[in-house]
Structure formats: C-alpha cells, structure tokens
Amino acid sequence: MKYLYLVDYWIPFPSSEYGGIMSIIGEDDNEVHDLLLDWRDEYNSEYDSRIMERVVNAQKFALATEEDSRVVNTFTT
C-alpha cells in the first residue's frame, strides 16, 4: 500500500521566506525521505537532518489505486 504524504518544507526563514509543502507518493517514511533527498539540490543539503522529522510528522493519506513512488508536486519559497 502506498500513501500520499504532505510534507512541510524543512528550510527555515530567512532562506525560505514562507516555507512550502511537498506532495510525495511512497510506501513508508524511509522511502519518502530518500525521494526527498534525491529531489533537493546540493545547496540545501545543510538541512538534510530536518527532512526525516518533517516526513514523520507529515499528513499521510492511503491511496485507493496503485501509483509509482515519486515527488508529485512541490511549492516552496
């Protein structure tokens, strides 16, 4: 079973003025964490330690159909 995760952006103000949210499909917290590590650019790697916390605390919704694991959408500032 896969889930849709709504993950709050992990880079704090002032680097990210207002934050953001990412929509990711994955089987579990570890897979979503890995997808986000692949998604972020090298500049933001200094905040990697905050990603798992945000994944664990994300809203999660079970999917009724089978979907590929992926970053679906991102909105960050």
N, C-alpha and C positions, 0 to 999 in steps of 0.2 A: 504494500500500500504506500502511496506517495501523498505528500502534503504540500499545500501552498503555504509558504512562510512569508510573513510581512515583517521584515527586519528593519529596525531603526538604524539610520546611518551612524557610524561609530566615530567619525572625526569631529572633535569638539570645536566650538566657537573659539577663536575667530577664523580658523582655517576653513571651516564650513559655517557660513554665517547663520543659516537657518536649519541646517540638518538635512534630512531626507529620509526616504524609505525605499527599500528594495523588495521586489516580489520574486521569490525563488521557489521552484518546484524541486523537492528532494525527498528521499526516503527517511532520513533522520538528521539530527543536528550535525553529526560529523560530515555527512555528505554536503549539506548546505554550507557549512564552514569552508570546506575545500573548494566549492564552487565560487564562493566569495573571495577566497584567496587568489584564485585564478582570474577573477574579474577585476580586482583592484589594480591600480598601476603601482609601479615601484615607488613613486613619490610618497604614497600613502602607507607604505609598509611599516612606518614607525608606530602605527596604531593597530597592528595586527593582533596584539594581545587583547584588544577590546571586542574583536569580531565575535568570538565564541560566546561571550556574555550576552551580546545582542541577539545571537541566534537562539540561545537557550530561552531568553525572555520574549521571543517573538510570538505573535499570534500565529496559530497553526490551524489550517483547515484541511480536513481529509478530502481527497479528490474522489469523485464517483467514477471517473474513467482513467484509464492508463495514459500517462503522459511521460515524455522524456524529462529527465532531470536537467534543469537549466536555470539560468538567470532570465526571468521573463521580462522584467521591466525595472528600471531604476529612475529615481528622481532625487537628485542631490543638488545642493547649492554650495 
